[in-house]
Amino acid sequence: MFLCPESEKFNNHQITPELCSLSDHTPLLVSITIKEEFIHERRQTIVKDSEEENKFINKLRYKISNIDISNILNGKALESIT
């Protein structure tokens, strides 16, 4: 386990020998606080048969047609291109 030394939680751990089992290992408990964060989700729609839809489709068609497919020799190459 790795902890960031700059973290305020770096020295927030306990060694608990009372939880030791038959082996000679002692559990180490580390408390890590996870802050709740709001993530703004944004969705956008394009109206069907609108000028914006036509521009989007043309731009997408142009970008797809300019993909160099001459070096697709296997599945990994295809995955990296897409």
N, C-alpha and C positions, 0 to 999 in steps of 0.2 A: 504494500500500500504506500502511495506517495502523497504527501501533503505539501502544499505550497508554503515555504517558510515565511513569506510575507503576510500570510493569512492570520487574522486575529484568533482563529481557531487552531493554530498550529500546535500549541501545547495543551489542547483540550482533550486529554485522553486519560484512561485509567488502566492499570494492570490489575487484574482481579485473580489473585492466587487461590481464593476460596472456591472458584469455579473450576479449578484444575481437575482433570480426569485422571485415569490410570497412567496416561503418558506423562512425560515431564514437561509438557507444554502448558503455558499459562495464557488464557485468552486476553486479548487486548481489545478494549472497547474504545471506539472513537466517536465522538459526538460531532455531527456535521449538520449545520443549520442550512436549510434550503429556503430561500426567500421566494415568496409568491410574486409573480410578475405578470402584468397584463400585456398580452400580445394582441395588437390590433389586427383583425382579420379583414381583408378587403376583397370584395368580389366585384367584378365588372362584367356587364353583359353588353352584347352588341345586338341592336335591333335587326331582325331578319329583313333581308332585301334592302338594307339601307346603304348609303354611300360609304359609311364607316365599315360595314361588313365587306363591301367590294374591295376597298383599299386594303383591309386586313388579309383577305384571301389572296389578292394579287401580290402583296408583300411576302406572304408565306410561300406561295407558289414560286416566286423569284428566288427566295432563299433556299428552298428545297432543290430547285433545278441547278443551283450553283454548288451543290455539295459534290466534292471530288470522290467518285465511287470507284476509281481505277485501282485503288490500293486496298480494297476490301478483300482480304485473303482468308479471313476466318471470322468466327463469332466475336472475338475480342476486338478486332479492328472495327467491326460494324458497331459494337457497343460504344467504343470511344468516339466514333464519328457522330453517332446519334446522341 
